[in-house]
């Protein structure tokens, strides 16, 4: 992947972690294939660590070693006179199998790298879905210097690998990152979970600051084909029992199907949650129509201009103001209105239904 595209992705990820309530975190996975011994041969999933240098688009084949000491790699392997460097020049590299726990994942990777390991396989210590091994809040001094890939494997597989290693079997593994790229076309694809609400305090301010600062970069990357992005908006639904309540009527459209919190958390004044849903829907439809015309980057202009021209504090957060912004960008207002549909209709809105499905 190209440098500018990676920088764009990192910026988007940085925004996503600001508020986990408005972002969907996906565990990035790659394939681990045991090539020997025969009884363990097969392909398994593993989770890519959020540090080091995964070999995206490539593979790495190595022998697996399970150290007799320092199995959690919380100390330097020099203290135990252990090295994972190949015994012969040009020999197949060695991967080190490590137990989870007692120190940061990055500490394990750093100590293994210094001992000559070409990759780290961390065995989970509990039966659970795969998670991402992330950077620690503290103890980051080694993070930027870690250059080997690290993966987390499930406890069941790890226990089998450890038993095989302790039996002195010839344990060989192929790490394959080719499948971790959904479209290996040198283009980064990312999702941006956002919201049109501008009265939620520092979170909204931070989000708008990001749009302002990243807008130009995002548009250049999109126009040059380095990236492909999709904006998303979170909604919730009102339980059927409460559809007729004042709260649901003020916060939801399409008879309780798509809802958002009241911007001021006060049902008696200002804008309602349903106003936010309607504006979110306008933004999704702007992206849809702009994308159909081959200009998805116009979404950034619309979101930026709407925030400037139609703020809640000026009582301009309305469909009419949204329509003015849409027309100023040369977008087809009729198509966008058709996409938005009737918020009062007692039926599904296909656009918002797809957004709810994407949240799962």
Secondary structure as UniProt FT lines:
FT   HELIX           3..16
FT   TURN            17..18
FT   HELIX           20..22
FT   STRAND          29..36
FT   HELIX           38..40
FT   STRAND          42..48
FT   TURN            56..57
FT   STRAND          59..65
FT   TURN            71..72
FT   HELIX           77..80
FT   TURN            89..90
FT   STRAND          93..99
FT   HELIX           105..114
FT   TURN            115..116
FT   STRAND          119..123
FT   TURN            141..142
FT   HELIX           143..145
FT   STRAND          149..153
FT   HELIX           155..166
FT   TURN            167..168
FT   STRAND          172..176
FT   HELIX           178..180
FT   TURN            184..186
FT   STRAND          188..194
FT   HELIX           202..223
FT   TURN            224..225
FT   STRAND          227..233
FT   HELIX           240..242
FT   TURN            243..244
FT   HELIX           246..251
FT   STRAND          252..253
FT   TURN            254..257
FT   STRAND          258..259
FT   TURN            263..264
FT   TURN            267..268
FT   HELIX           273..292
FT   TURN            293..294
FT   TURN            296..297
FT   HELIX           298..309
FT   HELIX           312..314
FT   HELIX           319..328
FT   TURN            329..330
FT   HELIX           333..340
FT   TURN            343..344
FT   HELIX           350..359
//
